[in-house]
Amino acid sequence: MHLTLKDYIKSDISDIQSIVTTYLDTAKKLNADYFSFVRFHEDYVKTHLDEFASRPLKAAPIGIKDIILTQDYITSCWSKILEEYVSPYSATCFLNLEKNGWLMIGKTNMDEFAMWSTTESSYFGKTKNIYGTDRTPGWSSGWSAAAVASWAVIGALWTDTWGSIRQPAAWCGIVGIKPTYGMVSRYGVQSMASSLDQVGVMTQTVDDAEILLKAIAWFDPKDSQSDPRADDFVNDQSQITNDQCKRFKIGVPKEALWEGLDPQIKKIFLATIEKLRAEWIVVEDISLPMLAYSVPMYYTLMPAEVSTNLARFDGIKFGLQSDSMDVDTLQKYYETIRSTWFGDEAKRRILLGTFVLSSANYEWYYLKAQKAREELQAEFDTIFTHYDILLTPTVPEVAWKIGSRTDDPLKVYLADMYTIPANMWGLPAMSIPMGMVEDQWDLLPTGIQLMAQKWSEDKIFGFGRYLEKLMKNE
C-alpha cells in the first residue's frame, strides 16, 4: 500500500483499521529482507488504534528510532549495554505524536547510540538498502529510511547529529529534514552529542515532512535548549508560494564541488542548478571556506560530548549489571562492564573524546575546534544576509556496499562533509531526491540538500516543494 500522509488523512475512518493492519503486515514481511525494525509493538497498536483513529492524523503508522524513550517499552539504543532497558516515561516528541494521532507500529534498528555511518554497528544486526540488499541504507537513521522507502510506514521519527537523517534519506530516495536546533524537544531522547543532536523526520514527500514536523515541534520547558519560536512554526499555517520561491536568491558553495564528489552526482547537481536558472531563479556561486574544515571540527567536538554522555552507562547507574563479586575494585568493575558491553565504534569515540578533553589536549584540540565552529557560524550569518537558501549535494557518493568501509573509518567520516555544517550552527536542512546514479550495475538514488538560516523552515519547505515538482517535471 503506497499512501502519502496527505492521502492517508483523506481515508474513510472505517478503513483505518484495515489500512494500518496492511502496513503492519507489510512491515513484518519486509523485515525479513531488510531488517528495518528491531521489534514490533502489536499490543500498542491494538490498544491505541481506535482512539488515535479519531485524532487529526488518524493513527497513521510510523516507525520510531530506538533512541527515543517510550514508556513501558524497551529503548535499547541498539546497544548490548541497554538491551533490556524499559523506560519509565516517554519523550516529549513521542507524546506529541500520540496527541496528534500518529501510531507507533514498532521501533527501528540503529547504529549503537547512533554512532557510525553505515548501519553496521548495531549490536543486533545490519539493515539493507531496498535499492540493493548488498548495500547500506545510510547513516544511523538508515533503518527508518529503509522502512519509509519500502512503504512499510508513512513516516519515521529519528535524530540527526551530523546528517543521519538527510544522508540515509538521500541514499534511499526519500525526504528527510533536520529542523532548527531547539525546534523539537530533546527531553526523553538519549543524547549522543547534546549541542548537535536534533530530532527530525523522514517521509515520502515534502508536504508529509512538514505535517509530521509540525506534529512534534513544541516549546518544552523540560528541555533547556527548547525555543518558544517552535510554537510559532506550529501555529503558522501559511506557506511560501512558487512565485515567492522564484524571488529567492540561492547560493552554491564552490567548495561543495570538490574532487571527492562522485562525477555522476556532480553532473546531476549541476543540471539541477541549470533547471533553476532556466526558471529565472538567481543562483550564484559563493565561497564557504570553513566547509572544508567541518569534518575535523565535528570529529573533535562530537567525541568529547559522547564521552561525557556515555559516562553514565557503568553498570550501576545505567546499563547491564554484572556480579561485582567477580572483581576486586570498583574501577575494575567499570572496566569490565564498559569493555564488554560497548561496541567498537562507541569505544572508539569514548576514547577519542576523553583524549581531546584531557588537560594536556583540551586547549590544543577542543578549544581550537570550538573557535573554528564560531568562524563557521559567522560565515553562515554573513551568507544568509544575502541568500535565502544554500544548495549542495547531500552526500558525495552513492550507497556503499555493506562491509566495504568498516576497516577505514576516516573514509566514512569524510562523507559527512555536506551535512555536518547545519548541525554545527543548528540550521534547518533538508534532503530531497535528486536523481539516480549507476554504480556497479545498480541504479541508486542520490539527494540534494537545502539549508537556510535558523527558524526559516518555511523557506525550506516552500523551496523544497518547488524543487520537488521541478525535478518531477510537474
N, C-alpha and C positions, 0 to 999 in steps of 0.2 A: 504494500500500500504506500503510495507516494503522495502525501499531502503536505503542502506548506502550512504553516501555522494559520495564516490568513484563511486558507480554505478549510482547515480543520475547525476553526471557530464558527464557520458558517454551517457546520454539520448539524443535522437534526439531533436534538437531545436524546431521542430514543435510540439512536445509532451509536452513541458514545461508547457504551459497554462493549459492543462487538468490535468497534474500531480499536479500542485500547487492547482488547484481547488479541486482535490480529497483530498489533505492533509487538506485544509481549511474546507471542508465539514466534514471530519473525526474528526477534532479537535472540531468542534462545536457540533457534536453528542456526542463525548466522554465527553465533558464538562458538560453535564447534569448529568453524573455519578460521575466524578472525580473533577470537578471544578478547572482545572489547569489554565484556562485563566480568567482574570477579565474583559477584553474587547478585542474584535477582531477589526482589522483595515482593513476592506474590501476596504475602499476608498483608503488606502495606497497601498494595493495590486493591485487594478485596475490602479492606477496612475503609478506605477513603474514596473509592471510585464514585459512589453515588453522591456523596457530599460535595466533592470537588467538581462534579459534572454541572452543578448549578452555579458555579463561580465563573468569573469573566473568561477564563481560558479553558473551561470545560474539561478538566482532567487531561490536558494534553500530555502525552508521555514524554518523559525527559530522563536523561542519564545524569547522574551526579558523581563528580570526581571523588574518589575515596580519600580525599584530604579535607572534605567539608563535613563537619560533625552533624550527625542526625541522631536525635535522642532515641535511646533504646536499641540502636542498631550499631553494628561494628563499623568503626572507621579506622582502618589499619595503616593508611598512608602507604600501603603495599610494601611494608617493611616487616620482617620477621619479628622485630622488637615490639611491634604493636599488633601482632596477629590477632589477638583476642580482645582488643580494647573496645568496650561498649561505652559510648558517650552518655553522660547524664543529662545533656542538654543539646539543643540544636543551634546551628549557626544562624545568625540573623538573616543572611541571604536565603537560606533554606526556608525559614519561617515566612519570608516574603513570598517565596514561590508558592507555599501552601495557601497563603492568604489569597493569592490571585488564581489559584486553581490548577497549577502545574502538578502533575502526578509522577513521583519517582517510581520507575519500574525496576531500578537497580543501581548499584554502584559500579563505576567503570574503573578499569585497571589503570595503572600509572607507574612511572618510574619511582623508585623508592624515594619518598619525601620530595617528589617532583625533581629529582636530581639526575640528569642525563639528557641526551638529546635524540635518542633513537628508540625509546620504549623498550629497551633491552635490559634495564636494571631493576625491573620488578622482581621481587623475590618469588612471585607466584607464576611467572611466565610471560612470554613475549606476545605482543599483538601484531597482526599482519595488516598490510595495506590492501584495500579492495581492488586497487589497480595492479596488484601483483603480490601474491601471497609470499613471495620471497623477499619482499621489500618492507621496510619500516614505514608506519603511518606518520612518524614525526616525533616531535619533542614530547615532553612528559604528558601533554594532553592528547597525544596521538590516539589513545584508546577511544576517547569520546569522539574525536574527528572521524575515526573509522565507523563508529556507531551511527553518527549523523549521516555520513556519506553513503552508508549502506541502507539508509531509511529504517534503521532499527528503532530510532527515536526521532521526534520532531526537532528537538534541540538538546543542548548539553551545557551544563554549568561547570566551568573549570577555572583554574588560576593561571596567571601569566606573570612570570618573574623576569624573563629575558626574551620572551617570544613564544612561549609554549602554548599559546592559543593560536596565534597568527601563522606560525610555521607549519604545524600539522594541518591547519585549515588549507594552506596553500598546497601541501602535498596530497591532500585528499579531495581537492576540488570543491571546497565549501567556503562559507563566510565565517570569519572569526574576528571578534573585536575585544581589545583591551581598553576599558574606559579610563578616564582621568583618575589618577590616584586620589582616593577619598570619595569616589562616586558610589562604590559598593562597600558596605561594611565588611571588615575582615574578622569581626568577632565570631569566634567559633570555627575559624579556618586555620589549620595548622600552618604556622609560619615557616618558610624556608629562609627568605631574606626580607625582613619586615619593611624596609624602606623601598622595596622594589615590587613586592607581591601585590597583585590586584585581581579580584575575581572578575571574570568576563564570560562571554557566551559564544557558542558556535551553532550555526543554523544553516539552512539551505539557501536563504535569501537575505538581502539587506533589510527588507521590511520585517522579516521574522526576528532578525537580530535586535532591531530597535524595540519590538514588542517585548521580547524576553528581557532585554536590559532594563527596560522601564519597570518590569515586574520585580526586579531585585534591588534596583538603586534606591537608596534611602539614607537620610541622615540618622546616624545611630550614636547616641551618647556613650554607648559601651565601647566604641572604637575611638581612641584619641585622635586618629587621623581622618575620621569621617568629617565631611564638609556639608554645611547646610545647603550649598548650591545643588546638591544631589536632588533635593526635593523640588527645586526649580525645574530641573530637567524632566523629572517625572510628570510634573503638572503642566508643562508646556506641550500643548497639542498641535502647535504649528509645525510646518515642515518647509525646508528650503525647496524652492521650486526650480525647475530646469532653467528658467530664464535667469534666476539668481546665480545658478551654478555657472552659467556662461559668462558671468561677470567676475568670476573668481580669478585670482592670479595664482598660478601653480608653479612651484619650484621643484627642480630636479637636481639634487646634489651630484656634481660631476664625479665625486669620489665613489658614488654608488656603481659606476660603470668600470670598476677596477678589473684587473686581469684575471681575478679568480671567479668572475661571473661567467656562468655557462654561456657560450656563444648563442645557443638557441634561445635561451631565456632573454638574453640581451636583445636579440632580433625582435622577439615578440614585444618586449617592453618598449623599444624604440618605435615599433609600429603602432603601439597604443598611444604613445605621445603624439605621433603624427595624426592619428584619428582625432585627438582632442584639438590639435591646431587646425584641422580641417573644419572643425565646428566653431572656429574663430575664438577659441579659448586661449588666453595668454598663458603660454608655458615657457618658462625661462630656465636656462642652466644657471645654477648657483654653486657656491662653494661652502662646504661644511667640513672644514679641516679636521675637527675633532672626531668625525665619524670613524676615521682610521684607527683611533685610539680607544674606541668604545669597548672592544673585546678585552684588552688587557686591563682597562679600567674596571670593567664588570667583574672579571675573574680575580681581581684583588679585593674588591669590596664585598661581593656576594659571599665568598667562603668565610669572611670574618663574621658576617651575620649568621651564617649557617652554624658555625662552631658554637656561637652563643645560644642560638635557639635550640640546638640539639643537646645541649649540656644537661637538660632536664631528664633525658632518657638514660637513666643509670641503673635501672632495675630496682630502684627504691621509690623514687617519686613517680616515675612512669616507666612503662616497658615491662617486658617479661622478666620474671624474677628467677633466681637460682638459689640453690641451697648454700647459704653463707657458711655452713659448717665445713664446706669443701675448700675454703681459702683461709689464709692466715690473717690478712689485713683488709681493711675497707678499700684501700687503693687497689689491691689485687682483685677484689670483688668487682669494682668498677671496670677494671681492665678486661676481666673475663666476660662480663655482660656485653660491653660495647664492642669488643673484638669479635665476639661470637655472633651477635645478632644484627649488627650493622653490615650492609653490603659494601662492596669495594668502592663504589662512587661516593657514598656517604662518608666513608672513612677518608677518602682522598680529600674531600672538601673540608672535613673537620680538621685534618692535619694542616692543610694549606691555610685555613682561617686562623688556626692557633699560631702558625708561623708568622703571618703578617701582623697579628695583634701582640706579638711578644715585645717586650721592652726594647730589644735590640733592633727590631724591624719596623715598629709602629710608625715612626716618623718617615722612614725611607720609603715604605710601601703604602701603608694605609692612608696617611695624611696626604701623600703625594697623589694618590688616586682620588681622594676627596677634592683636592684642588682642581684636578683635571675634570672632575664631574661638574664643578662650578663653572669652568670655562665652557663646557658643552652646553650647560643651561643658558649661559649668557649668549652663546651663538644662536640657540633656538629663539630666545626672546627677541634678538635683533631681526632674525629672519622672518618671524611671524608679525613683525610690524609692516612688512611689505608683501607677504604671501599668505594666502588662505589655507592652502593645502601643500604638503610635500609628498612627492611620489617617489617610490623606489621599488625594485623587485622585493618580494617578501623574503625570499631565500635565494642564494646564489646557485644552488644546484637542485636537481630533482631528487625524489626519494631514493635513499641508498638501499643497497642490498643488505639484508639482515646479516650482521656479523662482519661487514666489510670495514667498519670503523672502530670496532671495540678495542683494538690494540693501539689506536692512535687518537687519544682524547683531544689533542691540540687541533687536529683537523676538524673534529666535531665542533669544538668551541668556535672556530673561525666562521662557521656557518651562521653564527648568531649576529653577524656584523650589522645587518639592516634593522633587526628587531630590538636590540638592546637599547639604543638611544631613547626610545619612547619611555622605557622603564626608568632610565636614569634621571629623567626630568618629569616623570608622572604624566606624560602626554597621552591623549587618546590616539589609538592607532588601530586600523582595521585592514585585514587581508580579504580580497575578493578574487575569485577565479579569473585568470588572465588568458589561459590557453593551455594547449597540450604540447608536450615535448617528447620526442622519441629518444629512448635510451636503451641500448642492447635489446632491440626488438620489442620493448614495452612502450606503450603510449601513456605518458604520465602527466598529471596536471601541475601547473605552477600558478603563482599568485602575484598580484600587485598590491603594495602596501600604501595606505593613505595615512598621513599624520597631520595633526592640526594642533593649535595652541590649546592649553588646558581649558576645559569646560566648553569646548567647541564641538561637542558630539553632534549638534545639529548640522554643522558643516560636513562632518564625516559621513553621516547618514545621507544627507542630501546629495553630496557629490558621489557617494558610493552607489546610490540608486541610479544616478545619471550614467556613471561609468558602467554599471552592470547592464543597463539597457543598451548602451553604445556597443559593448562587446558582444551582445546577443543580436546586434543589428536590428533592434526594435524601433 
